[in-house]
Amino acid sequence: MEAIQKYLSDLSLGEATVFENLTMFRVGAPSEGTLEYLALNDAIALGVARVSEKSRGGSVPELRFTNKADVPVLILDGEELVGAKQNRTVNLTVLAPAKKTITIPVSCVEAGRWHPRSRHFAMADHHHFALGRAAKVASVSRSLRRAGCRVSDQGRVWADISAKAARMDAGSATHAMDEIFNRHRGRVEDYVAAFSPDSSQTGALFAIGSEIVGLDLFDRRSTLAAVLPKLIRSYAIDAMESSNDGGGGATAEDAQSFLDEISETEIEEYDAVGLGSDLRLRGPSLVGGGLAVGGELIHLAAFRMEHEGEGEHEDFGGMLRMSARRQSFFRA
């Protein structure tokens, strides 16, 4: 882990872009990765990968992933898969081996459906909304630490989606997270149009108002550029319902402090699903997970979270609170 922590300590903070109350700080790495892989979007589009229910009867927390390609396929934490018996979101980043079929851990993001709409899953154009994704990452870390499995707090996932849909007037017959994005498509795309990567950017650090929320860091510029619109949608849908707190936006000093905290936080290492090592950040005020292969960091997601109560950070247990949730929600 020393090489990974050195890599994180050498990250550089670039220019920021602000649109309404969402800020993106550009993050660069000292070097790019060398591992060859396909992104999930590309693999599905090329017809060399497919995602399906684990069995004919299905299993809510698991899906079957088949990789027919000659190279691994990168599946990112928080990506949403739509179709089959119910929509799911991926619980952690996975590098699926070439020419293999594996089981990937997921969470349900459509509580009111359990009947097939398609044989295989398609990709949504967004990630799990950022605040809900952070809570999911925390619960997956907790289950990995306690029981050696990678399940989320499914009840919490459903509750977060239900509450968000109610606040944003985006309910659906099947309680689908996807409907929240669909209902607010026009405004979300305004956010997407406002942000673009620069030529040296491998990561994106986001703030809503004055609050640092989270970071996604990748091994290469091309991966960040391909994923960035999905990430912006996931942060925009949170930014849209939070009011400006009157304190101005987050500063470069705030962003650098978050990067410094990540580089100094304990990293736990577990055998990955698929190739490499599953990494977990364990700190008193942030949560995160990532993937390293052959000593190279492929992806890292980190979120600012505060823990209510004494000692709860030990297992990310009890009620977890993201500071951005203190803001008043949903500007009319």
N, C-alpha and C positions, 0 to 999 in steps of 0.2 A: 504493500500500500504506500510505501514511501515515494515511489515513482509517481503514483497517481496524485498524492498530496502535493508533490513538487510541481507537477503539471498545473494543478489548480491554483497554486500560489503564484504562478507565472502568468495567469490570465490578465489581459489588459482591458481597460474600460474605454470604450469609444464614445462617439457622439450620441446624444439622445434625440428622439423625435417625440413630440407631444401632439396628441389629438384629443380634444375635449379633456377628459380627466384621466386618460390612459397615456402613460409614458413608456417607451421602449428604449432601454440603454443597450447599445451594441457592445458585444463582448467578443474579444479575439483571443485565440490560443497561440502559444509559441510555435506550434507546428501542426500539420495535418496528419490524420491517420493514413495508414497504408493498406488496411484490410479491404478486400473486395467483397461487395455485397450488393443486393438489390433492395430498394425500399419496398414495403408491402404494396403501396399503390401501384408501382411499376410492375411488380411481379404478377399481381392480379390482372392488370391491363394486358400484359404479355401472354397471359394464359398459362404461366408456369407455376402458379400457386393458387390454392383455394382454401377457404375456411368454411367449415360445415359443423353441424351439431356433432357431438362426440359419438352418438349412436342414434338409432332410429327413435328411441324414446327420449333422447336428449338429456343433458345435465346442465343445470343453470350455471354453475361456476366453472365449467370446462368446455372448451371447443377443440375440434380436431383441425390441425393445420398440416397441409400437404405441400411440400416444396419439391417440385419437379426440376428446378433449375440446377445448373452446374455450380452455383455459388450460393452462399447463405442468403437468407432473407431477413431484413431487419423489421421487427414489429415493435412499435413504440408504446410505452405506457400511455394510457389515456386515449388512444385511438378508438373511435367508435365504429363498430361493425353493425350493419343494418340488414335485416331480413331474417331468413330461416324461422325459428319458432319465437324468437324475441330478440330485440337489439341488445348488444353487449358492449362493454368497454374493457379494454385490455388492462390487466392488473399490474403489469410490470413490463419492462423492455426485454425482448427476447430476440436472440439471433438464431434463427431456425436453420439447422444443418442442411446442406445440399442433399437432394435425393432422399429425404427422410419425411416421415409423418410423425408429428409429435402432438402432445396435448398441451394447450396453453390455458392459463388461469385467467378468468374474466369475471366481470360483475354484470348483473342485469341492469339495464337502464330503460326498461319498458315493462313495468310491473303488471300491466293489465292484459298481456297477451301470452298465450302458450299454444299457438297453432302455426303451421308453416305458411309463410308467404313466398318462399323461394327455397330452392335446394341448397344454394350456397349463399354466403354473406357477400354484400358489397360494402364499399368504404363510404363512410360519411365524410363530408368536407370540413369537419371540425373535430377537435379533441373534446373530451369531457370538460365541462366548464371548470375554470381554474380552481375556485374555492372548493368545489366538490371533489375535484381530482386530488387536491392536497389532503383532504380528510381520508380519501381512499388510500393514498400512499401511506399515510400514518397507520391505518388499520392493517394493511398488508404487512408492513414492517412488524407490527405487534404480533400478528399470527405467525410470521416466520420465526420470530425470536422465541415465542412461547411454545409453538407446536410443530415447527419445521414445515409449515404449509403456507401457501400464498393466497389465502382467501381474504376477501374484504369483509367489513361489517356491512352486509347486504342491506340490513334494515336501515342503517344510516344513509347508505347510497340512495335508497328509495325515498327516505324522508327528505333529504336535501333536494332531490329533484322535485318532489311534490311541493315543497315550500317555495322553491324558486318559480315553478310554473304558476303557482297561485299569485305570487307577488307580481309576476310579469304578464298575467292574464293570458297564459299559454297552455291551458289544460287541454288534454286530449282523451279520447275514449280509452286508450291503452296506457295512459300516464307515461308517454314516451318523452325522453329528454330531447330527442330529435325535433319535436314540435316546438320547443322553446326557440331553437335557432331558426326554424322555418317561419315562425310567427313574426320574428323581428329581422327577417332577412335583409331588407333594404338598409336599415340603420347599421346592422353588423357590417355590411359590405362597405359602408362609408369608412369604418375603421380600417378595414383591410386595405382600402385604396390609399390610406394616409401613411402607411408604413412600408418600407422596402429595405432589404439588406444591403450592406455595402460589400465591397470586394474582399474585405479581410475578416468578415464576421462569421464566427462559428457558434455563437450563442446569443440569446436574447433574454434580457432581464427586464421584468415588467413591474410597474408601480401603478396603483390606482389612487388618484389624488396624491396625498403625501405619504402613502403607505407602500413600502416594498412588498410585493406579493410573491413573486417566484422567478425562477431561472430555468431555461432549458439550454443545455450545452451539448454540442455534437462534435464528432471527430473530424468533420470536414465542412467546408463552406457550402458545397453543393447540397448536402443533407439539410443544413439549416435553411437554405433558400427554398427548398422544396416543401419543407414542413411549415415554414413561417406563416403562411395564410391561415392554416388550421389553428395554429397557436393563437394568432391574433383574434380569431373568432371566439376562442375559448376564454380569453381575457376580456374581450369587448362585451360579451354577454353579461359578465360581472360588472364591468365598469358602467354599463348603461343604467344599472339600477342603484348605483351609489351616487350620492350627491357630493359636490365639492365641499370640503370641510372648512374652507375659509383659510386654511394654513398654507396655501400654495402647493405646488407639486413637489415630488421627491427630488432630491438633489443628487449630483454626482457623488458627493460625500456619502450620502445614504446608500447608494448603489455599491460604492467601493467597500463600505463597511460590511455589506451583505456578502460580497465576494470574499473578503478577508475571513469572515466567520465560517464560510463554507470550507475554505482551505485549512482552517484550524480545527474543524469538527472531526470527531472520531468517525472512522469508516469501518463498518463491519462487512465481512466478506463471506458469501455463501456460494455453494455450487449453483450455477444458473440453470434455468429451464432452457435447454438447448446448449449453445456454446458459451464458454467464458465463465465469468464470475459475476454474481448478483451482488451489487454494492448497496449498503444502507447507511445513510447519514444518521448519526445519533447525537443530537444536541438538545439543549434546554429550550431553544427558541426557533428551531427549524427542523423540518423533516425532509427526507429525500431518498431517492433510489436511483440506481444506474446500472450500467453494464460495462465491464472491461473484458477485453479479449487479448491474450498474449501481452499483458502489460499496457495495452493502449485503452484509453477511455473512449468508448463508443458513444455513450449517451449518459447524461446526468440531469435529473430533474430535482430541484430543491425549492422548498416553499417556506416562507416565514409563517410560523405558527407559535402561539403562546398557549401555555398549559395552565389550566386553572386548578389550584389546589396543591397541596404539598406532595412532592415526590412523584407526581403523576408522569413526569417526563421519563421516568425510568422505563416504562413500557408503552409510552404514548397512550396510556389508558385514560379512563374517565372522559370528561368532556374536553374536547380540543376546540380552541377558539382561534380563528385567524383574526388578526387585529383589524383588517379591513372590514370585517363584519360589524365593527362598532359604528361604522358610518350609517347614516339614515339611508333607507333603501328606496329605490324606484322613483325617480323623478318623473312626474307626469309629463 
